[in-house]
Amino acid sequence: MIITYNGHAQFLIETASGHRILTDPFDETVGYPCEEKTADVVTVSHQHHDHNYLKKVTNSPIVLDKAGSYSPLDGVKISAITAFHDDEQGKLRGETLMFKYEIDGLTLAHLGDLGCLPNQEQYNFLMGVDILFVPIGGTYTLDTLQAKEVVQKIHPRCTIPMHYRDEDGGIVGLLPPEPFVKLFTDNPQKMPLCRVTKEDLSQQPKLIWLAPTP
């Protein structure tokens, strides 16, 4: 499996069999290059312009944007549950989906625009994941310390931060990634991509800081 970070909450997950899964495609307002993509499946956590820009996907993918359990491709299972996009029970920004992917013998979870600490039912859904994509930028989602608490509770093998602002782009007002990254490593190094299999998962760093790649 190859995981590439395009910026914001958008990742491209390429499976061992060549399937392509795209998460939360962003539009031009986010500040990262908004380049065209192809994908077999696109997951959309919520209907905000920085997470649902399907126009950039040039083919006709399967789009998953509702809670439920799906088997969209051979060897791929995806499930989603609802959570809140703020810390006021959705009164400010509504709901977001949290997705769980079972691919190539690994389980990944994308927390969407989670805006508050999960409840026990949501934690139960997330327990046992191998790789966790967690928002860390605050303002609209979890901030540095909230994200740390979620990671410590779920205890994934690898954590990949997302939804922040750095020198490459991101929404104005979001926190930078460095404070979160430094909670996990004294020598943070950006990686261009993550290449991982079930067999080498134990050799991966606990914190994977991916450089945004168009």
C-alpha positions in Angstrom: 0.0 0.0 0.0 1.2 3.5 -0.8 -0.3 6.6 1.0 0.3 10.0 -0.4 -0.8 13.3 1.3 -2.1 16.0 -1.1 -2.8 18.5 1.7 -5.6 19.4 4.1 -7.6 16.1 4.6 -6.9 14.7 1.2 -5.0 11.4 0.9 -4.5 9.0 -2.0 -4.4 5.4 -0.9 -3.1 3.0 -3.6 -3.7 -0.7 -2.8 -1.4 -3.6 -3.7 -3.8 -4.6 -6.4 -3.7 -1.1 -8.0 -7.0 0.4 -6.7 -7.0 4.1 -5.8 -9.0 5.5 -2.9 -9.1 9.3 -2.5 -10.3 11.0 0.8 -11.9 14.4 1.2 -10.9 16.2 -2.1 -10.3 19.9 -1.5 -10.9 22.9 -3.7 -8.7 25.9 -4.7 -9.5 27.8 -1.5 -7.3 25.6 0.7 -4.0 26.9 -0.7 -2.4 23.6 -1.8 -2.2 22.8 -5.6 -5.7 21.6 -6.6 -4.7 19.1 -9.3 -6.9 16.7 -11.1 -7.0 13.1 -9.8 -8.4 9.7 -10.8 -9.8 7.3 -8.2 -11.8 4.2 -8.0 -13.5 5.3 -4.7 -13.8 8.7 -3.1 -14.8 9.1 0.5 -16.3 12.4 1.6 -16.6 13.2 5.3 -18.9 16.1 4.9 -20.3 18.5 2.4 -18.0 21.5 2.9 -16.2 22.9 -0.2 -12.7 22.0 1.2 -13.7 18.3 1.6 -16.1 17.5 -1.2 -14.6 19.0 -4.4 -15.5 16.1 -6.7 -14.9 18.1 -9.9 -11.1 17.5 -9.5 -11.8 13.7 -10.0 -11.8 13.3 -13.7 -13.2 9.7 -14.0 -16.4 8.4 -12.5 -15.5 7.0 -9.0 -17.7 5.4 -6.4 -18.5 8.1 -3.9 -19.1 7.3 -0.3 -20.6 10.1 1.7 -23.0 8.5 4.2 -22.7 6.4 7.3 -22.8 2.7 6.6 -20.7 -0.4 5.7 -19.5 -0.9 2.1 -17.5 -3.3 0.0 -16.9 -1.1 -3.1 -14.0 -3.1 -4.5 -12.7 -6.6 -4.3 -10.6 -6.8 -1.1 -11.7 -3.4 0.2 -14.1 -2.8 3.0 -15.1 0.7 4.1 -17.3 1.7 7.0 -18.4 5.1 8.3 -20.1 6.6 11.4 -21.2 10.1 12.2 -19.5 12.5 14.6 -19.7 16.2 15.3 -17.8 18.9 13.5 -17.7 21.1 16.6 -17.8 20.9 20.4 -21.4 22.0 20.6 -23.2 18.8 19.4 -23.1 20.0 15.8 -24.8 23.3 16.4 -22.0 25.3 14.8 -20.8 23.2 11.9 -23.0 20.1 11.8 -21.7 16.5 11.4 -18.7 14.8 9.9 -18.1 11.2 9.1 -15.3 9.1 10.4 -14.2 6.4 7.9 -12.5 3.1 8.5 -10.9 1.2 5.7 -9.8 -2.5 5.6 -7.2 -2.8 2.8 -4.4 -5.2 2.2 -4.7 -6.7 5.7 -4.4 -3.3 7.3 -7.1 -1.1 9.0 -6.9 2.7 8.5 -9.2 5.4 10.0 -9.8 8.9 8.7 -11.4 11.2 11.3 -12.7 13.7 8.9 -13.3 17.1 10.5 -13.8 15.7 14.0 -14.5 18.8 16.2 -14.6 17.2 19.7 -13.4 14.2 21.6 -15.1 11.0 20.5 -17.7 9.3 22.7 -17.3 5.7 23.8 -19.3 4.3 20.8 -17.0 6.2 18.4 -13.9 5.1 20.3 -15.1 1.5 20.0 -15.4 2.0 16.2 -11.8 3.2 16.0 -10.1 0.8 18.4 -7.6 -1.6 16.7 -6.8 0.6 13.7 -3.3 0.3 12.4 -3.0 3.8 10.8 -4.9 6.9 12.0 -5.3 10.1 10.0 -6.1 12.7 12.6 -6.9 16.4 12.2 -4.7 18.6 14.4 -5.2 22.2 13.3 -7.8 23.4 15.7 -10.4 26.1 15.0 -12.7 23.7 13.1 -11.3 20.4 14.4 -9.3 18.9 17.2 -6.3 20.9 18.2 -2.8 19.7 19.2 -3.6 18.5 22.7 -7.0 17.1 21.8 -5.5 15.1 18.9 -2.8 13.8 21.3 -5.5 12.6 23.7 -7.4 10.8 20.9 -4.2 9.1 19.6 -3.3 8.0 23.1 -6.8 6.5 23.6 -6.9 4.7 20.2 -3.3 3.7 20.3 -2.8 3.1 16.5 0.5 1.7 15.3 1.1 4.7 13.1 -0.4 8.3 13.2 -0.5 10.6 10.3 -1.5 14.3 11.1 -3.7 16.3 8.7 -5.8 19.4 8.4 -3.3 22.1 9.5 -1.5 25.1 7.9 2.1 25.0 6.9 4.4 26.8 4.4 2.9 24.8 1.6 -0.7 25.8 2.2 -3.7 25.2 4.4 -6.6 27.4 5.6 -5.6 30.6 7.4 -6.2 30.2 11.1 -5.2 26.6 11.4 -2.4 25.6 13.7 1.0 24.4 12.3 1.9 20.8 12.5 5.2 21.1 14.4 3.8 21.3 18.0 1.9 18.0 17.4 4.7 16.3 15.6 7.2 17.1 18.4 5.0 15.4 20.9 6.0 12.1 19.3 9.5 12.6 18.1 12.5 14.8 18.9 13.8 14.7 15.3 10.8 15.2 13.0 11.4 14.4 9.4 8.9 14.9 6.5 8.4 11.9 4.2 7.2 12.2 0.6 4.9 9.1 1.0 4.2 6.1 3.1 4.8 2.7 1.7 3.5 0.1 4.1 2.5 -3.6 4.2 1.0 -5.7 6.9 4.4 -7.5 7.2 6.4 -4.3 7.8 3.9 -2.4 9.9 5.9 -2.9 13.1 8.9 -1.3 11.5 7.1 2.0 10.6 7.6 5.0 12.8 4.8 5.8 15.3 4.4 9.3 13.8 4.5 9.6 10.0 4.7 13.3 8.9 3.9 13.4 5.2 4.9 16.3 3.0 2.0 17.6 0.8 2.5 16.2 -2.7 0.3 17.4 -5.6 
